[in-house]
Amino acid sequence: MITFPQVLDNLERVADQLKSTEELEATISALREDLKGFIALLEYSHQKDFQDVKQALSYTDNVLIPQLHGIRDSLEAGATEPMKRLRLATDQADRLVLQIRMVINGDGEDFFI
């Protein structure tokens, strides 16, 4: 049995979890900016006249790799929780659709108010 109040409660939870889309959008926007900065660092490495391979490797090790790790860590920190909530919203919506289909198809119990 599923009731209208249960449907409303489920829909409200799904809607609340879908708000994490805004967090994910903010994370992606910040990631774009971080990647623009990383591209600038890569372009700089092509413009700089390194004296030898050791200098180039030092720039890579001390600037490029830490920057890339920071971008990766920021993405992970900013996207993990919103993605979990979006998956949860998908699961809840799928269960609700199944329950409503059962009512419509007559496979389930009556739909009570």
C-alpha positions in Angstrom: 0.0 0.0 0.0 1.2 3.5 -0.8 -0.6 6.6 0.3 -0.6 10.1 -1.1 1.3 11.4 2.0 4.0 8.7 1.4 4.2 9.8 -2.3 4.6 13.4 -1.2 7.2 12.5 1.4 9.2 10.5 -1.2 9.0 13.4 -3.7 10.1 15.9 -1.2 13.1 13.8 -0.3 14.0 13.4 -4.0 13.6 17.1 -4.6 15.8 17.9 -1.6 18.5 15.5 -2.8 18.4 16.9 -6.3 19.5 20.3 -4.8 22.9 18.7 -4.7 23.0 19.4 -8.4 23.8 23.0 -7.6 26.8 21.9 -5.5 28.0 19.8 -8.3 27.6 22.6 -10.8 29.7 24.9 -8.5 32.3 22.2 -8.2 32.5 21.8 -12.0 32.7 25.6 -12.5 35.6 25.8 -10.0 37.2 22.8 -11.7 37.0 24.7 -15.1 38.8 27.6 -13.5 41.5 25.4 -12.0 42.0 23.7 -15.3 42.4 27.1 -17.0 45.1 27.9 -14.5 46.8 24.6 -15.1 46.8 25.2 -18.8 48.4 28.5 -18.2 51.1 26.8 -16.2 51.6 24.3 -19.0 51.9 27.1 -21.6 54.4 28.9 -19.4 56.5 25.8 -19.3 56.7 25.9 -23.1 57.6 29.6 -23.1 60.2 29.4 -20.4 63.7 28.8 -21.5 64.8 26.0 -19.2 68.6 25.8 -19.0 68.5 22.0 -18.8 66.3 19.0 -18.3 66.9 19.2 -14.5 65.2 22.6 -14.4 62.3 21.4 -16.5 61.8 18.4 -14.3 62.0 20.6 -11.2 59.2 22.8 -12.6 57.2 19.7 -13.4 57.8 18.2 -9.9 57.4 21.4 -7.9 54.6 23.2 -9.8 52.7 21.1 -12.3 52.3 17.9 -10.4 51.2 19.5 -7.1 48.7 21.7 -9.0 47.3 18.7 -10.7 47.0 16.8 -7.4 45.2 19.8 -6.0 42.7 19.9 -8.9 42.1 16.1 -8.4 41.6 16.5 -4.7 39.2 19.5 -5.1 37.1 17.5 -7.6 36.9 14.5 -5.3 36.0 16.7 -2.3 33.4 18.7 -4.1 31.8 16.0 -6.1 31.7 12.9 -3.9 28.8 13.9 -1.6 26.6 15.5 -4.3 27.0 12.4 -6.5 26.0 10.1 -3.6 22.9 12.2 -3.0 22.0 12.2 -6.7 22.4 8.4 -6.8 20.1 8.2 -3.7 17.6 10.4 -5.4 17.6 8.2 -8.5 17.1 5.1 -6.3 14.2 6.7 -4.4 12.6 7.9 -7.6 12.9 4.5 -9.2 11.2 2.9 -6.2 8.4 5.4 -6.2 7.8 4.8 -9.9 7.6 1.1 -9.3 5.1 1.6 -6.5 3.0 3.8 -8.6 3.1 1.5 -11.5 1.9 -1.4 -9.3 -1.1 0.7 -8.2 -1.9 1.8 -11.8 -1.5 -1.8 -13.1 -3.5 -3.2 -10.3 -0.6 -5.3 -9.2 -0.4 -3.7 -5.8 -2.8 -2.8 -3.0 -5.1 0.1 -3.2 -3.8 3.6 -3.3 -5.2 5.3 -0.1 -5.5 9.0 0.6 
